[in-house]
Amino acid sequence: MEEKVYKQLGVSGALSIAFGVISIVAGIAMGVLLIVSGGKLLSSRRHIVF
């Protein structure tokens, strides 16, 4: 019984680390995309004529 709990804790810890890494990578990617799209918006506002 204790061995089963020990193995389950190992799997749970590994999944937690994996989800953490995925979250960090996704956050960085979203930040880069926001910066790029913001730059495009700022550069294209010069072409607007009222």
C-alpha positions in Angstrom: 0.0 0.0 0.0 2.7 2.5 1.0 4.6 1.6 -2.2 1.6 2.5 -4.3 1.3 5.9 -2.6 5.0 6.5 -3.1 4.7 5.8 -6.8 1.6 8.0 -7.2 3.3 10.9 -5.5 6.2 10.6 -8.0 3.8 10.6 -10.9 1.9 13.6 -9.4 5.1 15.5 -8.9 6.3 14.9 -12.4 3.0 16.0 -13.9 3.1 19.1 -11.8 6.5 20.0 -13.0 5.5 19.3 -16.6 2.4 21.5 -16.4 4.5 24.3 -14.8 7.0 24.2 -17.7 4.2 24.3 -20.2 2.6 27.2 -18.5 5.8 29.2 -18.5 6.5 28.5 -22.2 2.9 29.5 -23.1 3.1 32.7 -21.0 6.3 33.7 -22.7 4.9 33.0 -26.2 1.7 35.0 -25.4 3.8 37.9 -24.2 5.9 37.9 -27.4 2.8 37.8 -29.5 1.2 40.7 -27.6 4.4 42.8 -28.0 4.6 42.1 -31.7 0.9 42.8 -32.3 1.1 46.0 -30.3 4.1 47.2 -32.4 2.2 46.5 -35.6 -0.8 48.5 -34.3 1.4 51.4 -33.3 3.2 51.4 -36.7 -0.1 51.2 -38.7 -1.7 54.1 -36.9 0.3 56.5 -39.0 -1.5 55.5 -42.1 -5.0 56.4 -40.7 -6.4 59.5 -42.3 -9.4 61.3 -40.6 
